[in-house]
Amino acid sequence: MSFEEYVKKTHPTPYVLRLSAGKRRLIYFGPKHTYDPNDAETSQIEKWWLKLKPEVAFFEGANPEASSAIVQSREEISKNGEPSFVLFLADKDNVPVNSLEPAQRAEIALLLKTY
């Protein structure tokens, strides 16, 4: 689907996509993005996390390489946003994380080749 087609689509937020294959499952939780630790989406993220006990977590928007991206409490979401809450949960439960976005250095290198 092109971006032009995508922007014409409407969907509720959070956008939740449930995929499974055999015993494996993937829950894609697409929030509206929040910096409010009391936002209902934050509670939904935590509820899914506790229910599913993930083996790996994917996220967007936060930089796991920067120590400031990993929050030490739910309240710190106000500084770094809800992607950092996922990093917090993963860190607490020793779950590996992967970004859905390219590393900043790789993105810069690619852009420098093109522009």
N, C-alpha and C positions, 0 to 999 in steps of 0.2 A: 504494500500500500504506500502510495506517495504521501509526502507531508501534506500536500494540498487535499488529498482524500481524507487523511487523518483528522485535520482540523475541522472538517465538516461533520465528523462523528461526535455524538454526545454520549457520555457515559457518567455514571455516578462516581463520586469520590467518597471514600477511597475506592479505587478500582481493584477488585480482587479477582484474580485468575487462579483457578485450581487445576493443576495438571498432575497426572499420575501414570505410572507404568509399573505394573507388578506391585511390589510393596513400596516402591519409591514414590514420593510425592513432592511437588513443588508448589508453594503458595507464593504468588506474586501479589504484593500489597502495594498498590500505587496511590499514595496519599496526596492530598492537596498541598502538602508540606506545611509544617508548623514549627514555630519556636516557642510554643506554649506548652509547658510541661503538663498542664491540666487538660489539654485538648483531648477529646474523646478518641482521636486517632492514636494517640500515644498509648492509651489504655488498650485499644484494639491490638496494637503491635505486641504489647506485653502479653495479652491474652493468647494470641496465636503462638507466641514464643513458648510460653509455659505449656500449652497444649501439645505442640508438635515436637518440642525438644530437638531442634534442628542439629544436623551434623555439620552443616556449612551455612553461612549466611552471605547473601549478596546485598549490596547497597549502592546508592548513588549520592552524589553531592558532597560527601565528606571525604577528607583525605586521611586515610588510615596511617599514612607515614608521618603525619604531623601529630605530635602528642596532644596538641590543643584540640584535635578533632575527637579524641576519646573523652567522653564525659565521665565523671566519677559518681554522679547521682542523676536521678531523673530531673531535678531542678535545673541542672546545667544545660538542658535542652534549649533554654532561653538564649544561650550563647551560640550554640552550634547547630540547632535544628534537629529534627527527628531522625535523620540518617545517623547522627552521632549516638542516638539512643540505641540503635541496632548494634553499633560498635560496643557500646557499654554492656548490653546484654550478652553479646558474644564474648567479650573479655571476661565477664563475670563467670560464664559457663565454659570457658576455654574452647570456644567454637571458632574454627578458622573462618576468615572473611575474605571475600573477593569483591572488587569494585566492578560495577557494570560499565564504568567509564575508563578510558585509557589513562595510564599514568601521565601526570602533567608533563614530565620530561619527554616522554614518547610523543605526546601530542604536539609539543613545541617543536621537536625535531622534524616531525612530519610537515608541520606548517612551514617551517623554514625551508624545506626542500621545495615546497610549492610556491611560496611567495618570497 
